[in-house]
Amino acid sequence: MLLALNKPFGVMCKFSPEPGKPTLADWVAVPHVYPAGRLDTDSEGLLLLTDDGPLQARIADPC
């Protein structure tokens, strides 16, 4: 599975809770997906999420 999310400004690029800060868990209700790459909390834009480990590694590979 591959999902595209327009990550809003101020949302942390992780699913684990962070007291007082919004995370991907507040925006994505699909279980067992993980971000392929990262965006800073103070940036917004396209973030890909997947449940496919090899695909995640290929997307995040800088080469």
N, CA, C and O of each residue as an XYZ file, in Angstrom:
252
protein
N       0.840     -1.162      0.000
C       0.000      0.000      0.000
C       0.893      1.236      0.000
O       1.925      1.270      0.670
N       0.490      2.232     -0.747
C       1.221      3.488     -0.805
C       0.209      4.619     -0.661
O      -0.745      4.709     -1.433
N       0.417      5.465      0.313
C      -0.465      6.611      0.549
C       0.323      7.896      0.368
O       1.507      7.959      0.696
N      -0.331      8.909     -0.150
C       0.270     10.233     -0.272
C      -0.468     11.167      0.687
O      -1.698     11.211      0.701
N       0.289     11.903      1.478
C      -0.278     12.838      2.448
C       0.352     14.205      2.232
O       1.573     14.319      2.122
N      -0.465     15.228      2.172
C       0.042     16.592      2.164
C       0.203     16.990      3.628
O      -0.728     17.499      4.252
N       1.408     16.750      4.169
C       1.654     16.976      5.590
C       1.516     18.463      5.921
O       2.185     19.308      5.325
N       0.645     18.764      6.873
C       0.482     20.157      7.270
C       1.667     20.671      8.085
O       2.392     19.897      8.709
N       1.846     21.967      8.068
C       2.842     22.646      8.895
C       2.561     22.324     10.362
O       1.407     22.328     10.789
N       3.603     22.048     11.124
C       3.466     21.821     12.562
C       3.207     20.389     12.980
O       3.151     20.098     14.175
N       3.045     19.485     12.022
C       2.801     18.074     12.341
C       4.132     17.337     12.326
O       4.903     17.446     11.372
N       4.396     16.578     13.403
C       5.630     15.802     13.483
C       5.523     14.565     12.594
O       4.455     13.963     12.488
N       6.623     14.193     11.962
C       6.675     13.080     11.005
C       6.884     11.752     11.716
O       7.828     11.021     11.416
N       6.008     11.446     12.650
C       6.070     10.169     13.358
C       4.678      9.848     13.877
O       3.821     10.727     13.963
N       4.456      8.583     14.222
C       3.162      8.151     14.718
C       3.119      8.062     16.237
O       2.039      8.127     16.823
N       4.271      7.915     16.886
C       4.266      7.797     18.340
C       3.875      9.131     18.973
O       4.226     10.192     18.457
N       3.153      9.078     20.082
C       2.647     10.302     20.699
C       3.765     11.227     21.182
O       4.826     10.783     21.622
N       3.495     12.483     21.087
C       4.404     13.523     21.563
C       3.517     14.523     22.304
O       2.735     15.233     21.672
N       3.624     14.589     23.628
C       2.723     15.445     24.404
C       2.658     16.884     23.881
O       3.676     17.566     23.760
N       1.443     17.319     23.578
C       1.214     18.689     23.156
C       1.547     18.998     21.710
O       1.449     20.152     21.292
N       1.942     17.988     20.927
C       2.312     18.229     19.528
C       1.565     17.254     18.626
O       1.475     16.069     18.948
N       1.026     17.728     17.502
C       0.344     16.812     16.584
C       1.339     15.917     15.850
O       2.441     16.346     15.507
N       0.938     14.677     15.616
C       1.765     13.713     14.887
C       0.949     13.141     13.727
O      -0.223     13.477     13.561
N       1.564     12.290     12.940
C       0.868     11.660     11.820
C      -0.346     10.863     12.287
O      -1.312     10.719     11.538
N      -0.310     10.349     13.504
C      -1.435      9.583     14.036
C      -2.703     10.424     14.118
O      -3.808      9.881     14.095
N      -2.558     11.734     14.212
C      -3.717     12.629     14.249
C      -4.331     12.827     12.866
O      -5.455     13.319     12.762
N      -3.623     12.457     11.810
C      -4.059     12.697     10.436
C      -4.307     11.420      9.642
O      -5.084     11.433      8.687
N      -3.663     10.320     10.017
C      -3.752      9.080      9.236
C      -4.323      7.982     10.123
O      -3.760      7.656     11.168
N      -5.453      7.414      9.691
C      -6.117      6.368     10.479
C      -5.842      4.968      9.937
O      -6.477      4.005     10.368
N      -4.916      4.844      9.008
C      -4.576      3.546      8.415
C      -3.497      2.889      9.274
O      -2.440      3.483      9.489
N      -3.746      1.668      9.771
C      -2.738      1.017     10.621
C      -1.561      0.462      9.825
O      -1.688      0.128      8.647
N      -0.430      0.375     10.488
C       0.768     -0.299      9.972
C       1.382      0.347      8.733
O       1.966     -0.351      7.904
N       1.260      1.666      8.593
C       1.984      2.370      7.537
C       3.030      3.256      8.205
O       2.857      3.704      9.339
N       4.105      3.493      7.488
C       5.224      4.271      8.014
C       5.685      5.267      6.969
O       5.575      5.002      5.771
N       6.202      6.420      7.405
C       6.659      7.406      6.429
C       7.895      6.931      5.682
O       8.807      6.344      6.265
N       7.908      7.195      4.386
C       9.075      6.915      3.546
C       9.773      8.257      3.341
O       9.507      8.961      2.367
N      10.654      8.601      4.253
C      11.292      9.907      4.267
C      10.753     10.735      5.425
O       9.939     10.260      6.218
N      11.207     11.951      5.510
C      10.780     12.815      6.609
C      10.675     14.251      6.123
O      11.381     14.676      5.208
N       9.789     14.970      6.751
C       9.707     16.414      6.588
C       9.823     17.025      7.969
O       9.279     16.485      8.932
N      10.512     18.126      8.081
C      10.618     18.806      9.364
C       9.234     19.220      9.851
O       8.316     19.412      9.054
N       9.096     19.353     11.147
C       7.834     19.784     11.733
C       7.401     21.135     11.175
O       6.213     21.372     10.961
N       8.367     22.017     10.942
C       8.031     23.354     10.458
C       7.991     23.463      8.934
O       8.151     24.551      8.382
N       7.775     22.328      8.253
C       7.591     22.358      6.806
C       6.321     21.587      6.461
O       5.803     20.816      7.269
N       5.840     21.809      5.260
C       4.656     21.106      4.789
C       4.934     20.590      3.385
O       5.805     21.106      2.684
N       4.186     19.567      2.982
C       4.379     19.042      1.636
C       4.065     17.567      1.539
O       3.532     16.961      2.468
N       4.408     16.996      0.386
C       4.092     15.602      0.092
C       4.929     14.661      0.949
O       6.155     14.765      1.003
N       4.245     13.749      1.612
C       4.889     12.705      2.389
C       4.270     11.380      1.964
O       3.048     11.232      1.978
N       5.101     10.423      1.589
C       4.612      9.105      1.213
C       4.653      8.185      2.419
O       5.614      8.192      3.188
N       3.601      7.393      2.577
C       3.500      6.421      3.661
C       3.251      5.059      3.037
O       2.501      4.945      2.067
N       3.875      4.027      3.587
C       3.725      2.681      3.023
C       3.819      1.623      4.116
O       4.363      1.856      5.195
N       3.275      0.464      3.801
C       3.430     -0.703      4.678
C       4.422     -1.695      4.082
O       4.592     -2.795      4.609
N       5.072     -1.319      2.997
C       6.008     -2.172      2.262
C       7.442     -1.754      2.611
O       7.926     -0.733      2.122
N       8.116     -2.534      3.447
C       9.468     -2.210      3.900
C      10.478     -2.010      2.780
O      11.190     -1.006      2.787
N      10.571     -2.935      1.805
C      11.521     -2.732      0.706
C      11.214     -1.478     -0.118
O      12.137     -0.786     -0.549
N       9.946     -1.181     -0.341
C       9.581      0.032     -1.070
C       9.976      1.272     -0.270
O      10.484      2.242     -0.832
N       9.745      1.236      1.014
C      10.127      2.352      1.886
C      11.635      2.597      1.797
O      12.075      3.743      1.708
N      12.415      1.532      1.822
C      13.867      1.661      1.737
C      14.294      2.238      0.387
O      15.200      3.070      0.333
N      13.651      1.806     -0.707
C      13.985      2.336     -2.037
C      13.640      3.814     -2.153
O      14.412      4.585     -2.723
N      12.501      4.215     -1.624
C      12.105      5.625     -1.683
C      13.045      6.486     -0.876
O      13.401      7.581     -1.312
N      13.460      6.023      0.293
C      14.280      6.817      1.199
C      15.777      6.760      0.861
O      16.555      7.548      1.400
N      16.188      5.843     -0.020
C      17.604      5.716     -0.377
C      18.072      6.948     -1.151
O      17.479      7.282     -2.177
N      19.130      7.639     -0.682
C      19.573      8.846     -1.357
C      20.291      8.595     -2.684
O      20.549      9.545     -3.422
N      20.614      7.358     -3.000
C      21.337      7.063     -4.263
C      20.424      6.857     -5.424
O      20.886      6.604     -6.537
